[in-house]
Amino acid sequence: MEEEEPELPIFYLPLLTDHSALSSMTTRIFLLVANLIGILALTAVIIGQWLRERDSHARFEKQADRLEQTATRLDDETKRAGALEADVAQLKEAVHASVQARQAAEAELAKIIAERDTNIATANQITGQANASVEAAADKVAAWEKAVSERDGRIRSLTADLTATRKRLDEAIAELKQAGAR
């Protein structure tokens, strides 16, 4: 077996006359440099992945915030839509009640108008009857006035006749008294 060479520190680079020692040393240095480059490359890859993950995490947090905001807006809009639907339902009920009230008012108004028309017709009939009665009464009053006027004329005539008869009677009594006194 080969003899193992003592391991020399990397910073120790004596002038070696032995070519195998130099070759072993170069291989060692090459391996050390390759190892260092690998470590640096691995470190760069790890740092790159870490930065990408940090960036992904930041984007994820941003998306999570947006998602939470969207969920909050969706919840608010859902509540608002529910409130609007409730308002629409109330408005529909109010309109329905208003339509029913209007129909009831129209029916009541039609009933009142029919009753008024009936009352007007009755009043017109009563007015016509009253006018006929007034005309009949006016005719009767005219007949009575004529009768009273005729009666008054007869009474005056009779009064004049009575007065004339009384005058003649008084004259006859006076003649009789004179004749009885003679």
C-alpha positions as a Python dict, from the first residue, in 0.01 Angstrom:
ca = {
    (1, 'M'): (0, 0, 0),
    (2, 'E'): (84, 344, -53),
    (3, 'E'): (203, 558, 203),
    (4, 'E'): (-25, 827, 294),
    (5, 'E'): (99, 1168, 261),
    (6, 'P'): (58, 1390, 549),
    (7, 'E'): (-214, 1634, 504),
    (8, 'L'): (-87, 1981, 465),
    (9, 'P'): (-294, 2288, 523),
    (10, 'I'): (-407, 2468, 214),
    (11, 'F'): (-222, 2784, 296),
    (12, 'Y'): (101, 2593, 314),
    (13, 'L'): (249, 2584, -30),
    (14, 'P'): (614, 2499, 7),
    (15, 'L'): (824, 2445, -288),
    (16, 'L'): (763, 2092, -350),
    (17, 'T'): (1002, 1899, -551),
    (18, 'D'): (791, 1597, -552),
    (19, 'H'): (554, 1600, -842),
    (20, 'S'): (301, 1362, -689),
    (21, 'A'): (273, 1581, -382),
    (22, 'L'): (214, 1876, -612),
    (23, 'S'): (-42, 1686, -808),
    (24, 'S'): (-217, 1575, -493),
    (25, 'M'): (-210, 1931, -372),
    (26, 'T'): (-356, 2065, -696),
    (27, 'T'): (-629, 1810, -684),
    (28, 'R'): (-702, 1912, -332),
    (29, 'I'): (-709, 2279, -418),
    (30, 'F'): (-922, 2207, -720),
    (31, 'L'): (-1163, 2008, -505),
    (32, 'L'): (-1164, 2279, -242),
    (33, 'V'): (-1232, 2547, -507),
    (34, 'A'): (-1494, 2327, -672),
    (35, 'N'): (-1646, 2263, -330),
    (36, 'L'): (-1640, 2639, -256),
    (37, 'I'): (-1799, 2716, -594),
    (38, 'G'): (-2062, 2446, -529),
    (39, 'I'): (-2132, 2589, -184),
    (40, 'L'): (-2158, 2939, -332),
    (41, 'A'): (-2382, 2810, -612),
    (42, 'L'): (-2596, 2621, -360),
    (43, 'T'): (-2609, 2930, -138),
    (44, 'A'): (-2712, 3140, -443),
    (45, 'V'): (-2978, 2885, -531),
    (46, 'I'): (-3104, 2879, -169),
    (47, 'I'): (-3104, 3261, -149),
    (48, 'G'): (-3279, 3275, -486),
    (49, 'Q'): (-3541, 3026, -370),
    (50, 'W'): (-3576, 3211, -41),
    (51, 'L'): (-3627, 3541, -227),
    (52, 'R'): (-3873, 3377, -467),
    (53, 'E'): (-4056, 3225, -175),
    (54, 'R'): (-4062, 3562, 2),
    (55, 'D'): (-4197, 3720, -314),
    (56, 'S'): (-4451, 3440, -351),
    (57, 'H'): (-4547, 3477, 13),
    (58, 'A'): (-4589, 3856, -33),
    (59, 'R'): (-4801, 3793, -343),
    (60, 'F'): (-4996, 3529, -152),
    (61, 'E'): (-5055, 3774, 135),
    (62, 'K'): (-5164, 4037, -117),
    (63, 'Q'): (-5401, 3789, -282),
    (64, 'A'): (-5528, 3680, 59),
    (65, 'D'): (-5594, 4046, 147),
    (66, 'R'): (-5771, 4098, -186),
    (67, 'L'): (-5968, 3780, -131),
    (68, 'E'): (-6067, 3897, 218),
    (69, 'Q'): (-6166, 4239, 81),
    (70, 'T'): (-6361, 4073, -198),
    (71, 'A'): (-6531, 3843, 53),
    (72, 'T'): (-6615, 4145, 271),
    (73, 'R'): (-6752, 4334, -32),
    (74, 'L'): (-6944, 4023, -137),
    (75, 'D'): (-7091, 3995, 212),
    (76, 'D'): (-7179, 4365, 212),
    (77, 'E'): (-7333, 4340, -135),
    (78, 'T'): (-7522, 4027, -33),
    (79, 'K'): (-7660, 4211, 271),
    (80, 'R'): (-7743, 4510, 53),
    (81, 'A'): (-7912, 4285, -203),
    (82, 'G'): (-8113, 4123, 77),
    (83, 'A'): (-8214, 4465, 208),
    (84, 'L'): (-8309, 4576, -143),
    (85, 'E'): (-8512, 4259, -194),
    (86, 'A'): (-8687, 4323, 137),
    (87, 'D'): (-8753, 4684, 28),
    (88, 'V'): (-8888, 4561, -307),
    (89, 'A'): (-9113, 4312, -125),
    (90, 'Q'): (-9240, 4591, 103),
    (91, 'L'): (-9298, 4816, -197),
    (92, 'K'): (-9488, 4537, -373),
    (93, 'E'): (-9703, 4491, -62),
    (94, 'A'): (-9757, 4867, -37),
    (95, 'V'): (-9850, 4890, -405),
    (96, 'H'): (-10083, 4592, -369),
    (97, 'A'): (-10245, 4750, -62),
    (98, 'S'): (-10267, 5082, -245),
    (99, 'V'): (-10432, 4916, -546),
    (100, 'Q'): (-10680, 4738, -321),
    (101, 'A'): (-10752, 5063, -134),
    (102, 'R'): (-10799, 5246, -465),
    (103, 'Q'): (-11035, 4974, -590),
    (104, 'A'): (-11230, 4985, -266),
    (105, 'A'): (-11243, 5365, -285),
    (106, 'E'): (-11360, 5347, -647),
    (107, 'A'): (-11630, 5097, -552),
    (108, 'E'): (-11738, 5315, -260),
    (109, 'L'): (-11733, 5623, -485),
    (110, 'A'): (-11944, 5441, -747),
    (111, 'K'): (-12186, 5343, -471),
    (112, 'I'): (-12200, 5702, -342),
    (113, 'I'): (-12250, 5836, -698),
    (114, 'A'): (-12530, 5585, -761),
    (115, 'E'): (-12690, 5681, -430),
    (116, 'R'): (-12651, 6050, -514),
    (117, 'D'): (-12803, 5996, -858),
    (118, 'T'): (-13091, 5809, -696),
    (119, 'N'): (-13132, 6093, -443),
    (120, 'I'): (-13120, 6352, -723),
    (121, 'A'): (-13382, 6158, -920),
    (122, 'T'): (-13598, 6133, -608),
    (123, 'A'): (-13543, 6503, -534),
    (124, 'N'): (-13632, 6589, -893),
    (125, 'Q'): (-13945, 6376, -866),
    (126, 'I'): (-14037, 6537, -535),
    (127, 'T'): (-13959, 6880, -681),
    (128, 'G'): (-14179, 6801, -980),
    (129, 'Q'): (-14457, 6686, -749),
    (130, 'A'): (-14407, 6994, -530),
    (131, 'N'): (-14412, 7217, -836),
    (132, 'A'): (-14731, 7045, -950),
    (133, 'S'): (-14874, 7086, -600),
    (134, 'V'): (-14767, 7451, -593),
    (135, 'E'): (-14926, 7506, -933),
    (136, 'A'): (-15241, 7328, -817),
    (137, 'A'): (-15236, 7530, -497),
    (138, 'A'): (-15180, 7848, -699),
    (139, 'D'): (-15477, 7752, -917),
    (140, 'K'): (-15683, 7685, -604),
    (141, 'V'): (-15568, 8013, -449),
    (142, 'A'): (-15662, 8193, -771),
    (143, 'A'): (-16000, 8016, -763),
    (144, 'W'): (-16042, 8106, -394),
    (145, 'E'): (-15940, 8465, -461),
    (146, 'K'): (-16197, 8475, -742),
    (147, 'A'): (-16458, 8314, -516),
    (148, 'V'): (-16370, 8552, -231),
    (149, 'S'): (-16384, 8842, -472),
    (150, 'E'): (-16726, 8726, -598),
    (151, 'R'): (-16842, 8673, -240),
    (152, 'D'): (-16713, 9016, -144),
    (153, 'G'): (-16894, 9158, -446),
    (154, 'R'): (-17215, 8980, -337),
    (155, 'I'): (-17161, 9092, 22),
    (156, 'R'): (-17118, 9448, -94),
    (157, 'S'): (-17422, 9413, -314),
    (158, 'L'): (-17616, 9256, -27),
    (159, 'T'): (-17485, 9516, 212),
    (160, 'A'): (-17595, 9787, -27),
    (161, 'D'): (-17934, 9615, -64),
    (162, 'L'): (-17952, 9572, 313),
    (163, 'T'): (-17861, 9934, 365),
    (164, 'A'): (-18123, 10037, 112),
    (165, 'T'): (-18375, 9804, 272),
    (166, 'R'): (-18289, 9936, 617),
    (167, 'K'): (-18323, 10286, 491),
    (168, 'R'): (-18665, 10201, 350),
    (169, 'L'): (-18749, 10018, 674),
    (170, 'D'): (-18641, 10317, 875),
    (171, 'E'): (-18845, 10538, 650),
    (172, 'A'): (-19140, 10302, 683),
    (173, 'I'): (-19101, 10296, 1062),
    (174, 'A'): (-19072, 10670, 1064),
    (175, 'E'): (-19387, 10694, 848),
    (176, 'L'): (-19564, 10451, 1073),
    (177, 'K'): (-19459, 10644, 1376),
    (178, 'Q'): (-19579, 10958, 1216),
    (179, 'A'): (-19891, 10788, 1109),
    (180, 'G'): (-19941, 10640, 1458),
    (181, 'A'): (-19875, 10977, 1608),
    (182, 'R'): (-20130, 11136, 1387),
}
